[in-house]
Amino acid sequence: MDLYSFFNSSTSYRVRIALVLKGLNIAYHGVNIRVGEQRDAGYIANINASASVPAIVDGDFRLAQSLAIIDWLDVTHPEPRLIPVEPVLRARVLEFANAIACDIHPVNNLRILKYLTDVLKVTPEQKDAWYKHWIAEGMGTVERLLAQRSVAQVGPWAFGAEPTLADICLVPQIANALRMDCDLSAFPRALAVFQHAKQHPAFDAAQPDRQPDYVQ
């Protein structure tokens, strides 16, 4: 199985966590999205039609989009389960994951930030304000969802005693927010999950600075 990833991509980070949790061996291929390698015609034609990372190639099968990849991994390699089967818990985990993957990440990813600076010509201060605004908005939702968990769902992880897709989405998002110097002190529940996850070997192994294509 081949993984096409960029070390500092939070979506790639999600998939790396899932792969390590499931104990799957992969061949790692770095795609430098800072210099536009994801827009190479061969990459788009043969690996990822969306011109992005991550992508998985397994024989003749190719798949992009981190949530789709993780769902596919859950079907093809079901242990440990990352998207719960029980309907209510499944719904809560997906609600939480999508609050990050659909509401926070899309407005703050690299191509949006580059458009703000390169095309709209916003100042560095305006770009920084944009990023921090959407982090605060989105993390407010995340913190409220954690506060609304049932007693049975509360644990060291976002939803109970084991990591799920919720944690896989949360950890890279917080890591990026901290890297961008966002103040997350208003979100203690989310930070507690993040600190717990950092101690887990799979989450540690998937960190950006542990990847072959890492550069400072």
C-alpha positions in Angstrom: 0.0 0.0 0.0 1.3 3.4 -0.9 0.6 6.7 0.9 1.0 10.0 -0.8 1.4 12.6 1.9 2.8 15.9 2.9 4.3 16.0 6.4 2.5 19.2 7.5 -0.8 18.5 5.9 -3.4 17.9 8.6 -5.5 15.7 6.3 -2.4 13.5 5.6 -1.7 13.5 9.3 -5.2 12.0 9.9 -4.6 9.2 7.5 -1.1 8.5 9.0 -2.7 8.1 12.4 -5.3 5.7 11.1 -2.7 3.6 9.3 -0.5 3.3 12.4 -3.4 2.5 14.6 -4.3 -0.4 12.3 -0.8 -1.6 12.1 -0.5 -1.3 8.4 2.8 -1.0 6.5 2.9 1.5 3.8 5.4 3.0 1.3 5.6 6.7 2.0 5.7 9.2 -0.9 6.2 12.8 0.0 4.3 15.3 -2.1 5.5 18.9 -1.5 2.3 21.0 -1.7 4.3 24.1 -0.8 5.9 24.1 -4.3 2.9 22.7 -6.1 3.9 19.0 -6.7 0.3 18.0 -6.2 -0.5 19.8 -9.5 1.8 17.8 -11.6 -0.1 16.3 -14.5 1.1 12.8 -13.9 0.1 12.9 -10.2 -3.4 14.2 -11.1 -3.8 11.6 -13.8 -2.4 8.6 -11.9 -2.7 9.2 -8.2 -5.2 11.9 -7.1 -7.6 13.6 -9.4 -8.3 16.4 -6.8 -4.7 17.6 -7.0 -4.2 17.3 -3.3 -3.0 15.1 -0.5 -3.4 12.5 0.9 -4.0 9.6 -1.5 -3.8 5.9 -1.0 -2.9 3.4 -3.7 -3.5 -0.3 -3.1 -2.8 -2.2 -6.3 -5.2 -0.9 -8.9 -7.2 0.9 -6.3 -6.7 4.7 -5.8 -8.5 6.8 -3.2 -8.2 10.4 -2.0 -10.0 12.5 0.7 -8.9 11.6 4.2 -12.4 10.7 5.6 -13.1 8.5 2.6 -9.7 6.8 3.1 -10.3 6.2 6.8 -13.8 4.8 6.1 -12.3 2.5 3.5 -9.6 1.4 6.0 -12.3 0.6 8.5 -14.1 -1.6 6.0 -11.0 -3.4 4.7 -9.1 -3.6 8.0 -11.8 -3.4 10.7 -9.6 -3.7 13.8 -9.3 -1.4 15.6 -12.6 0.2 14.6 -12.2 4.0 14.1 -15.8 4.8 13.1 -18.1 3.1 15.7 -20.8 0.7 14.6 -23.3 1.6 17.4 -25.6 4.1 15.7 -25.7 6.9 18.3 -21.9 6.8 19.0 -21.3 6.6 15.3 -23.4 9.7 14.7 -21.7 11.7 17.4 -18.2 10.8 16.2 -19.1 11.7 12.6 -20.7 14.9 13.8 -17.5 15.8 15.6 -15.2 14.8 12.9 -17.1 16.8 10.3 -17.2 19.9 12.5 -13.4 19.9 12.0 -13.1 18.4 8.5 -15.9 20.5 6.9 -16.0 23.7 9.0 -12.5 24.5 10.2 -10.0 22.9 7.8 -11.4 24.0 4.4 -11.2 27.7 5.2 -7.7 27.5 6.7 -5.8 25.1 4.4 -2.7 26.1 2.5 -4.4 26.8 -0.9 -6.9 29.1 0.8 -4.2 31.0 2.6 -2.1 31.3 -0.5 -5.1 32.7 -2.4 -5.6 35.2 0.3 -2.1 36.5 0.0 -1.2 35.9 -3.6 -4.5 36.9 -5.3 -6.5 39.0 -2.8 -3.2 40.6 -1.5 -4.2 40.6 2.1 -1.5 41.6 4.6 0.2 39.0 6.8 -1.7 40.5 9.7 -5.0 40.1 7.9 -4.2 36.4 7.0 -3.3 35.7 10.6 -6.5 37.3 11.8 -8.5 35.2 9.3 -6.8 32.0 10.5 -7.3 32.7 14.1 -11.0 33.8 13.6 -12.0 30.5 12.0 -10.0 28.4 14.5 -11.9 30.2 17.4 -15.2 29.7 15.6 -14.7 26.0 14.9 -13.0 25.1 18.2 -15.9 26.7 20.0 -18.2 24.1 18.3 -15.7 21.3 19.1 -15.6 22.3 22.8 -19.4 22.5 23.0 -19.8 19.0 21.4 -17.3 17.6 24.0 -19.3 19.3 26.8 -22.5 17.7 25.5 -21.3 14.1 25.6 -23.3 11.6 27.5 -21.7 10.1 30.7 -21.0 6.9 28.8 -19.1 8.8 26.1 -16.8 10.7 28.4 -13.3 9.4 28.6 -9.7 10.3 28.0 -10.4 10.3 24.3 -13.0 12.5 22.6 -15.7 9.8 22.8 -14.8 7.2 25.4 -11.9 4.8 26.2 -10.5 4.3 22.7 -9.4 6.5 19.9 -11.9 7.1 17.1 -12.1 9.3 13.9 -13.0 12.2 16.2 -9.5 12.1 17.8 -7.9 11.5 14.4 -9.4 14.8 13.2 -8.9 16.7 16.4 -5.2 16.1 17.0 -3.9 17.4 13.6 -6.2 20.4 13.8 -5.0 21.4 17.3 -1.3 20.8 16.3 -1.7 23.2 13.3 -3.5 25.8 15.4 -0.7 25.7 18.0 1.9 26.0 15.2 0.0 29.1 14.0 0.2 30.6 17.5 -3.6 30.4 18.2 -4.8 30.8 21.8 -6.6 27.6 22.6 -7.0 28.2 26.4 -10.8 28.6 26.0 -11.0 24.9 24.9 -9.8 22.8 27.9 -11.7 19.7 27.0 -10.2 19.6 23.5 -6.8 20.3 24.9 -7.1 17.5 27.4 -7.9 15.0 24.6 -4.9 16.4 22.6 -2.5 16.0 25.5 -3.7 12.4 26.1 -3.4 11.5 22.4 0.2 12.8 22.3 1.2 10.0 24.6 -0.2 7.3 22.3 2.5 5.6 20.1 0.4 5.8 16.9 -0.3 9.5 17.3 3.3 10.1 18.1 4.5 8.2 15.1 2.2 10.1 12.8 3.5 13.6 13.8 4.9 15.8 11.1 8.4 15.8 12.4 8.6 12.0 12.2 7.9 11.8 8.5 10.5 11.2 5.8 9.7 14.4 4.0 9.9 16.6 7.1 11.7 19.9 6.7 11.8 22.8 9.2 
